C-alpha cells in the first residue's frame, strides 16, 4: 500500500503457525488458542500500527484458529515476492 506521500508501506501481515502435533492430542488446546495472541509480544506490538492476521494449523492441516485482525486496510496484502511479506513458522 502507499501512504499519503505515495511511499510504499506494509499494510497487512499474515502469519500461519503450523503445530507439530494433531489438535485432538493436545491438552488445554482451546485455552491456549484463546490466550496465546495476547502474550505474543511481536504480534501485539506490530498490530498497534499494522494489521496482523494469525492462523494456527495442526499437523494434519486443520485450521484451529482463524484470527482476523480488528483493523482493516483498503488494499489487500501482497504475496511474498511482491512488495508484501509472508511469515511462516
N, C-alpha and C positions, 0 to 999 in steps of 0.2 A: 504494500500500500504506500501511498505517498502522503506526506504531511502538507501543511499549508504552504510551505516553501517549495513544494514539488520534489522533496528529497525522499528517497526510498527508506521505509521504516518497516520493522516487523510488526504485523498487525495481529497475528494469532499464532499460537504454538500448539501442536498436537503431540501428546505423549501416549504411547502404548506400552504398558507394563505386561510382560509375559512371565507368569509364575512358573516355578519348576515342578509344580505338582498339579494334581487334579482337584478341583474345588471340593468334591464330595469327601475327600480325605483330609481336609484341613479343619482343625478345631478353631472355634471362635471366628471363622471367616467373616460372617455377617458383621460382627462388631468391628473387626479390623477394617473392612471396606467402608464402614460408616465413619470411621475416625481418621484414617491414615492421611488424607489430604490436609487436614488441619495441622498435622505435625510435620508436613513436608516444608522445610524452610525455603527451598528454592521455588517450589510452585507458588507458595503464598507470597513470597517477595516479588516474583515476576508478575504474578496475577494482579498485583496492585497497579501495574501500568500496561500489561499486555494480556489479552485474552488467552487462557490456557485451558485446553480440553484434555482430560485424562481418561483413558480406558484401561481396564485391567482384564487380562485374559488368563485362564488356567492352561495347563499343559495340553489339554485337548482342544484349545482354541475357543472355549466358551467365554463369552463376554460377561464378566462378573460385575463390572462397574462401568457403565457408560456415564461419564460426567461431562456435562456441557456447561461451560463457564457462564457466569452471570452476565458479563459484558459481551456485546457482540459488535463487530465492525462491519461496515458496508461491503468490504471486499473479502472474499474467502481466502484462506491460507493457500500458499503455493506449495507444490510438491518439492521434495529435495531435488536439487539440480537446477531449480529456478532461483528466484530471489528469496524463497522462504527457507524454513528449517524443518527437519524431521528428526525426532529423537526416539530412539528405541532402547529399551533396557532389557 
